[in-house]
Each structure stands twice: as C-alpha cells, then as structure tokens.
Amino acid sequence: MTAVDRLAGRQRELAAIDDFLTGVRAGTGQALALRGEPGAGKTALLLRAAERAAPARVLRATGAEPESQMAFAALHQLLRPVSGLVDALPEAQREAVRGALGLAAPTGGQDRFLVSAGVLSLLAEAAVPDGLVCIVDDFQWVDRASADALLFAARRLGADGVGLLFAARDTAEARHTLKDVPGLTVGGLDAADAALVLAARSAVPPVPDVAALVVAATGGNPLALRETAGLLTPEQLTGRAPLPDPLPVGDGIGAVFGEQIARLPEATRLVLLVAALEGLGDLRLVLRAAARLGAAADAVDAAEAAGLLDIEPTGIRFRHPLIRSAVHAGAGAADRRAVHRALAAESEEAGDTGRGARHRAEAALGPDEDIAAELAAAAGLARARGGYADAARTLIRAADLTPDRRTRSLRLKDAAVAAWLGGRPGQARSSLAAAREAAGDGGPSAEIAQLSGRFELHSGDAAEALRTFLAAVEQASVQASEHTSGQTPEQTARARLSILADAAEAASYVGDTDAAVLIGRRAAELPEPGDPADAFLRDVLIGAGALQGGDSRGGAQRLRRALDAVPDDGFDALLLLWAAAAASLLGEGDVGARFGARAGRVARVSGMVGTLPVVLESTATAERMNSAFALSAALSEEGLALARETGITNSAAAHLANLAVCAAVRGDEADARAYAHEALAIAIPHRLGLRVGVASYALGLLDLGLGRFEQAHERLTALTTAGPGAGHPAAVWGSTADRVEAAVGAGDVDAARASVDFLERWSANATSPRARALLARCRALVADDGAAPELLRHSLDLLADDSGAAYDRARTALLLGERLRRERRVGEARTHLRHAAEAFGHLGAVPWERRALGELRAAGEAGERAEPAALTTLTAQELRITRLVAEGLSNRDVAARLFLSTRTVEYHLYKVYPKLGVTSRTELARLLA
C-alpha cells in the first residue's frame, strides 16, 4: 500500500499532527485524539506520527476488545519499554506503578489515582532528553484502568515534552471518555482524493462516473474505497459492465472480510478465531491453543497470505479491527466456547490464572461457583493494583455465574464499591441495587445500606443519606442482637461506630442537630474501644451530640478529651477532619483550621487522591480562616477539579462555595455571584445545608465589603431565619461577626445584640485567643462609645501573636480607627486606619482597603493603595507549588503531592522566584513564614 493510498486527502490531519509533534519537541505537553469510523485512516495517521516523531522517543499500544476488562493491560503494553525508569519515581508512586505493571506484588487497597500520578511521573522521566510521544490506537477498547491513568496524565501535561496521541472510533461513548482531550475528526475523503485512492488500488483507473458512484456509496471511507476497488473487475471499473448492486461497502465491509475468511481452510479459520478471542497478539499462545484444537502451526500461513494478518516473530496482529469482528461474527457459539476453553487452559499453564478465569467465564453455559470464585480472585488482584473499574466489571460477571444468592449479593456489593472507587458512580448504584435485591432477607443489609448512604452523601441528597445511615444503624443493632452479622463483638462494635460516623457526617452536612444528639447517644451505648483512633472518634460523636443537645459542659469535656488524644503523628486525614470539626464545635475556628491544614498534608503524603477533594474542603477553609485567601482559592480550584474528576458532586459544591467567599473578600462581584449560584444549584436540591449557608454567606460578605449594609444585614440574617439551609449551626456561627457588623451598619442594634448573645453562648467553651478576640470585637460593636475602643484594643492584643489573623486584625483595626475618628481622636485613628489599609492591600481585599483609605482621608491623611503581597501575583498552580516548597519538600516530593511531573514543578519555580524577588528556597520559606 503506497503513501498516496494511505494518506491521500489528509493534509489537514497531517498538519495537526505536525503541530502536535512540534509542541512535544519544544518541551510542552500535548494531547490529541483522532476520532473516526472504522477504516477512516486513523491508524495510518498514527504510523505517520511515529515516523515523524524523531528525535522524540515513541511508545505504542493498541487496545484489544478481549483485553478491555484486564486492568492495566494497555498500560503494560505501552510502558514496558521504559519500565526500567520506575525506580526514579517517588516511593508511593513507584510501588503503585510496579504493582500495576506486574513488576511487583500489589500493595493492596491503593487509590486508583496514585497509579495515574505515577504514570504521569514515569512519562515525564521517559521524555528526557528529547521528548516522548505515546501513541494509543483503538482507544475505545483500552481497559478502563489504563484509560483512566492516561487521561489523568493528559489533563496534567505541563512542561514535560510528553505527547499523548489517541485514536478511537467516533462513538458517543468515546466522545464522552475523551471529552477533555482536544479532538480531531477523521472523516471521509472528498471526490478528488477518493478517486486517487481508487486509482492506486484498482487494476485499471476507474472512469469518472464509476469513481463518483463508488465514492458516493462509501462516503469516502478509505478502507471501503480500497476494499471495493480490489473487488471490482476491469470491465466494471471502466464502465463496460454494470457495478454490483449493492456495492460491498458501508456495513458490508465486514461481509467482504467474511467472504474472504469463508474461503480459507478450516484450520486457518480456527487459528483466526483463536487470535480474535486471545486479543493480546501473543503468537505462541495462539498457536498452542490452536494446537489443542487440532490446528497445525502452519495453518496461519494462509491467513497471512490473504492479507488478513501481519505476523512477526512473537506477535500476531489483524490488519484491521473489522477483520477480527468478522472472524468473531462468523463463528458459531459452540466454536467460540471451545476456543475460550483452550485459551483458558493455556493461560493457566502459563501461570496467568486471571486471564484463564475470564476465558472460562466466556465458555460457561450457566452458573458455576468454581469459575465465579476464580473471577472474584482475579477482580481482587485488579483492585489491589488500583484497577477498580475493571475489577467492578469482573465482579459483576462473577456474580452472574454465582449460584448462591448471598454470595452473589456480596460480590455485587464488592462490585459497587469497586465501581465507586473507580469513578463509575452510575454503575456503583446499579450494582448496589442488584446486591440489595439478591440479598433478600438474609443478606448483609446494614453494610449495603451504609454503602448506599455513602454514595448518596457524596453525590446525592444529604438528607436522604442521613435517613439511610440511621436506618443502617438500626439494622446493625438488630444484627448484633441476633448475632447474624457473622462478626466478633469487637468487629460488630467497630462496624456500628463506622455507620454512626457516616451518619454524623451527613447530619453535619444537613445541619440536623436532633440527629446529632441521637447519634451521640448511640455512640455512648457502644463499649469503650481498645483502638485509640476508634476511642477518639467515639468521644467526638458523644461530645458533639451532648453539646448540641444542651449539655454544654459535658459535651465540651468529651470533645476536649478527644482533642487531647490526637497524636502528633499517626492519624489519617479523615480522623484529622473530625478533630477540626470538634474544635469548631468548641468555637475555636483557628484550632480547627490547624487540624484542617494538617489533614491536607497527610492526605497528600498518603497519595489517596480519591479522598483528597473532601480533605481539601477543610484545608481550603483553614487557609481562608488564616487570611491566605489566594492560597485558599488555589486549593479549592484543585479540589473542585478533583471532585469533578472523581464524581464527588457534593464536594464540588463545597469548593464552589469557598471560592465564592474568597472572591467576595477580593470584591470580585461577578466571580462571587457566579461561584455562589453554581454552588447553590447543587446544594439546594441535594439539601446540603452547610454548603447553602457558606454560599449565601459569601453573597452577604460581598455586600458588607462593598458597604451595602442593608442588603448584607438581610442576607446574613436570612441564614438564621428562613430559606433552604437556614439555621445550619456552622453557617450561623461562622457568619456571626459579619452579621453583627452588618446589623450595626444597617441601624438594627437589637439584632446585633442578639447575634452577640448567640456568639457568647457558642464560644462559652472556647479558650483560643482568636475566639476570644472575635467575641471582644463583636461586643465592642454594641457597646457604649466609652467601652468600645478598649474592647477593640483588647481584641487586637489577643491577635498580636497570631500569624494567621491578618484579616481579623485589619477588620478590628478598621473598626477601632472608625470609632476613634468619630470621637475626633484623629491622631490615634490614623495609625489604626493606616495599618488596616496596608493589611487589606497586601491581602488583596480591595473593598475593605478602599473603605479604610476613605476613612484615612476623612481623618486628614492622603493614604495610597498598598502593593498586593507578592504571593497574590502567583497563579493558583504556582501558589500550591510555592507553599509545599516552603515547607521544605523537594521538587520531586512536590510533584508527587500535586500530581505533576518534576519538570512541571521546576518550570513553575523558574517563574515564581523572580515574581517573589527571591533566589533560594530558604528565602522563599522565610517569605511565606
């Protein structure tokens, strides 16, 4: 086949590929997906890309339909030539990639994104020094674990010199899968170019009328053109004989191949069927399995001579995917089962029991527990390697073959978990529903109910999740009393504590204090756990319930006991989030912020990306409470992207709400409203009271900063009195200081005093300086003129040594300056107003800076806007990198925690240093401190 035949009329596509390769050679990350119908010429374009890629290294893989459920099969094929570079990866990524590629035993239970992050790092290593081009054909048949890892990398390519070039059939599913990758549709050829292909392939050049008919019938599909031209006689091509009706084109291409296959000897057809069902292209395995069925090794020669197969010393490949489809379609069901049995036997003899189990499953005629157990074991291996989506599909097939209802229910439940962890929430829900149906009355109802609640909590209605969890608590209690759970008493108690913790989380989302009280009582009924982490969690649940049930002293003591038990090291990120929640319930938001920031660090070290969006909610809030608004927004942008990537919709709402608050502080009205409304669009129908409260608070804070006191008073008061999400304790408490200020500004002093009374009750157990400073500031706003300045000075004194209280100090200094100016003590007022204006300017709090400068001018000083702090000039990615570098991490560790390549980190730092005016990591750390 000539180059003219293969690439005629593809100037547009070739130009796009040349641009893609130029970018890779220039050191930038590139991704491109070619989409088109079978025979459009995608493979030919990929071959041309490989030919033109030099000096960049080229790695190649091809998806195979029989391998589409084998976790990491395509990734193994693609990365095998560079597997020696795995040792250069950060430890967690290194072990994950080794397990995924079969280079080491999987560690088990790892996050699917940890493998993806490791693949990105490995690609960056392989791109040194001249760049790397990864070419993946038939992407629609790539196993999901490999596809997830490659698409994760495609979304994060930076200054790596890595190019990912995919080709896939143009289907709705492929378009959805590749939606984040720039696409190029490879369509049919026009009449002139199609005529060139016909002329190159035909025995004689076709006359124009015949060429036009063939082009119209084929839609310009290059494969259809070639195959049709090869089947027409010279008389038909020159118009001396009529064309066949219908032409063997379009859907008939497969029939053309089918006719070719049917003319081959029986033994050759058998070898073709073995190759079609084997899928890997392993020539030795194909020939051994065919031999089991009586076909000699030389039977493959006729298929090669007919142009249906390409054979290399160790590999066998169909010339076109439709040939494999035609082989499969032309074989009888009994023949296919016999081939699967032969392949299963050969795979097992080679030590690949997982592949053998899958072939046995395809050969099964009905339920078979032995085969189902083998499939479940294969799914367990895929899950241990991080291939959750593929494990889910394997478990579903295992369940289909499982005769016992309870065992079938357990496997469907495991499939639901694997699908959820694999980012397939729809499949997770359907599998769980099937598990519930299969369980009947004797299945693991409490466990299934808990999973259902978790799915709902992450991406559905939080109130429904709470109801489900509370029902699961009762079911678990019944199972424990009847001893039907099959667990030891210690295991039963731990399982009940886990469900109670989930219920408490749902109650906190909704703002249901009655449920929190009930959960606390249920937790108190459990025996004292021996495990410190379980004991901590039980204390938090009991303390939260008591505090919200009116037992302020008892609840506070229990929460203090829990916080005192938090070790300096050893708790995972989710337990640290419970510590943050406990501190917040005590009215110590600054202490909670410290735990939230620590949870973020722990989550990054662990590599558990699937939990990171939820952890980043607390981390981003912590940075906002510590006056780091730019970094808070950067973390929420990261969390939002990961939440969308993992399907955790409700976490996305939290990050949108936090972004709205950060934009409100900046005075960016358009962004604040857009983020808040997007958050509310998720939070209101999902009954996420806390998210509704934070998004609504952002709009009230925006009005307050812009001096619209009446509107701010109305919005912030609504958080306590009416509307969806109203009355959520955390939202009411978190907005109190702003509510007091808005009420005073609007002239509603009674409302302001009521809010101060609320804050006094809420913070009665708080001991942190920031909590006491906030209360002093609010008291000053409703105090007599004589007492107000001293209360504000006391508030400033309490915040003097708090490095994270810059925003609160500036707010307090502004109020003190305003009060002193009204008392005509302008000399004293100027000092505080000047400090407030400078602080607001450095923080990027534009409306607050404008208000402070206006007061300063009224006090007789012509203040000027301060330069924003250097950190506010950085991009979100630069901020995230800078913060980790300042903590002392190496570039490689930063890359691992942010799921970037080392080269991307280096590229960003190259831009950061001059922006910040520093020349070393030491200076950078000092600046951030």
Summary of the structure (lengths in Angstrom):
residues: 929
radius of gyration: 32.8
end to end distance: 66.0
largest distance: 111.1
contacts: 3487
relative contact order: 0.05
helix: 71%
strand: 4%
